[in-house]
Amino acid sequence: MWTLLLLQDVPYDAVKDFVPVVCVTSSPNIVVAHPSPPVKSISELIALAKSRPGELNCSMGGTGTTPHLAAELSKSIASYGLFAPARTPVALVQRLNEETVKLLNTPDVKQKLFNISVEVVGASPDAFAAMIKIEINKWRKVIRDAGIRDQ
């Protein structure tokens, strides 16, 4: 979602036109490498890549995708959520949050999400809103620093 906001003109303002209800899950990024490079960690892989500019390659699903941005972010060093329209009453947002968190914490749902490699977050609306601001600023910098443009 954040990459769409930052790469394309969209007919809405995702921060102003929606209110965060709950951060539902997060999904890790996984790096898979051939065993031949002499590295045992991400930091060692980054150091190797910096010591051999232009010699190592990586593959991802396309411009602006999470793996692409994660690779760009890795040169210098994922979330799903539920939203409602901006003027949704606070009491309704809170109720949606509480019911969603309750559902997310049931053993069956937790197991199903674990099976597809995502972990339950269940953050409050305020915590989710704070996370969104941080994520937008982080990815804006990654996109700008890497010179990524929508194709």
C-alpha positions as CSV (number, residue, x, y, z in Angstrom):
1,M,0.0,0.0,0.0
2,W,2.7,2.5,1.0
3,T,4.6,2.0,-2.3
4,L,1.4,2.8,-4.3
5,L,1.1,6.0,-2.4
6,L,4.7,7.0,-3.0
7,L,5.1,5.9,-6.6
8,Q,1.8,6.8,-8.2
9,D,-0.8,9.6,-8.1
10,V,-3.8,8.1,-6.4
11,P,-7.3,9.7,-6.2
12,Y,-7.2,9.7,-2.4
13,D,-5.0,10.6,0.6
14,A,-4.4,7.4,2.4
15,V,-3.5,9.2,5.7
16,K,-6.4,11.7,5.6
17,D,-9.1,9.7,3.9
18,F,-8.8,6.6,6.2
19,V,-8.6,6.0,9.8
20,P,-6.4,3.0,11.0
21,V,-8.4,0.4,12.8
22,V,-6.0,-2.4,13.6
23,C,-2.6,-3.6,12.3
24,V,-3.6,-7.2,11.5
25,T,-0.4,-9.0,10.6
26,S,3.2,-8.5,9.6
27,S,5.2,-10.6,7.3
28,P,8.9,-11.1,7.4
29,N,11.2,-10.7,4.4
30,I,13.4,-13.7,3.7
31,V,16.8,-13.7,2.0
32,V,17.8,-16.8,0.3
33,A,21.4,-17.1,-1.1
34,H,23.5,-19.7,-2.8
35,P,25.8,-21.3,-0.3
36,S,29.0,-20.4,-2.3
37,P,29.5,-16.8,-1.0
38,P,31.5,-16.7,2.2
39,V,28.8,-15.1,4.4
40,K,26.8,-16.3,7.4
41,S,24.5,-13.3,8.0
42,I,22.8,-10.3,6.4
43,S,25.4,-7.9,7.7
44,E,28.1,-10.1,6.1
45,L,26.2,-10.2,2.8
46,I,25.8,-6.4,2.8
47,A,29.5,-6.0,3.6
48,L,30.4,-8.4,0.7
49,A,28.2,-6.6,-1.7
50,K,29.7,-3.2,-0.7
51,S,33.2,-4.6,-1.2
52,R,32.3,-5.9,-4.7
53,P,30.1,-3.3,-6.3
54,G,28.2,-4.5,-9.3
55,E,29.3,-8.1,-8.9
56,L,26.4,-9.5,-6.9
57,N,22.9,-9.8,-8.2
58,C,19.5,-10.1,-6.6
59,S,16.1,-11.0,-8.0
60,M,12.6,-9.6,-7.0
61,G,9.1,-9.5,-8.4
62,G,9.1,-6.0,-9.8
63,T,9.6,-2.3,-9.3
64,G,8.3,-1.0,-6.0
65,T,7.4,-4.5,-4.7
66,T,8.2,-5.3,-1.1
67,P,11.2,-7.4,-2.0
68,H,12.5,-4.7,-4.3
69,L,12.2,-2.1,-1.5
70,A,13.6,-4.4,1.1
71,A,16.6,-4.9,-1.1
72,E,17.0,-1.2,-1.5
73,L,16.6,-0.7,2.3
74,S,19.2,-3.4,2.9
75,K,21.7,-1.3,1.0
76,S,21.4,1.3,3.8
77,I,20.7,-1.0,6.7
78,A,5.9,-5.5,5.5
79,S,2.3,-4.9,7.2
80,Y,-1.3,-5.5,6.6
81,G,-4.1,-3.7,8.3
82,L,-7.7,-2.8,8.6
83,F,-8.9,0.7,7.8
84,A,-12.2,2.6,7.9
85,P,-13.3,5.9,6.2
86,A,-11.8,9.0,7.9
87,R,-15.0,10.2,9.6
88,T,-15.9,6.8,11.2
89,P,-17.0,7.4,14.8
90,V,-14.2,6.6,17.3
91,A,-16.4,4.2,19.2
92,L,-17.0,2.2,16.1
93,V,-13.3,2.2,15.3
94,Q,-12.5,1.0,18.8
95,R,-15.2,-1.8,18.6
96,L,-13.8,-3.0,15.2
97,N,-10.3,-3.0,16.7
98,E,-11.4,-5.0,19.8
99,E,-13.4,-7.6,17.8
100,T,-10.6,-8.0,15.2
101,V,-7.9,-8.4,17.9
102,K,-10.1,-11.0,19.7
103,L,-10.5,-13.0,16.4
104,L,-6.8,-12.7,15.6
105,N,-5.9,-14.2,19.0
106,T,-8.0,-17.3,18.6
107,P,-5.8,-20.4,18.3
108,D,-7.2,-21.4,14.9
109,V,-6.6,-18.0,13.3
110,K,-3.1,-17.7,14.8
111,Q,-2.2,-21.1,13.5
112,K,-3.5,-20.4,10.0
113,L,-1.6,-17.2,9.8
114,F,1.5,-18.9,11.2
115,N,1.2,-21.5,8.5
116,I,1.4,-18.8,5.8
117,S,4.4,-17.1,7.5
118,V,2.7,-14.1,9.0
119,E,2.5,-13.1,12.6
120,V,-0.4,-11.5,14.4
121,V,0.1,-7.9,15.5
122,G,-3.3,-6.7,16.7
123,A,-2.1,-3.1,17.5
124,S,-4.4,-0.4,18.8
125,P,-5.6,2.3,16.3
126,D,-3.2,4.9,17.8
127,A,-0.2,2.5,17.6
128,F,-1.2,1.5,14.0
129,A,-1.4,5.2,13.0
130,A,2.1,5.9,14.5
131,M,3.5,2.8,12.6
132,I,1.9,4.1,9.4
133,K,3.7,7.4,9.7
134,I,7.0,5.7,10.4
135,E,6.5,3.3,7.4
136,I,5.6,6.0,5.0
137,N,8.6,8.1,5.9
138,K,11.0,5.1,5.8
139,W,9.8,3.9,2.4
140,R,9.7,7.4,1.0
141,K,13.4,7.8,1.8
142,V,14.2,4.3,0.3
143,I,12.3,5.1,-2.9
144,R,13.9,8.6,-3.2
145,D,17.5,7.4,-2.3
146,A,17.2,4.5,-4.8
147,G,15.7,6.7,-7.6
148,I,12.8,4.4,-8.0
149,R,10.0,5.6,-10.4
150,D,6.7,4.0,-11.3
151,Q,7.0,2.2,-14.7
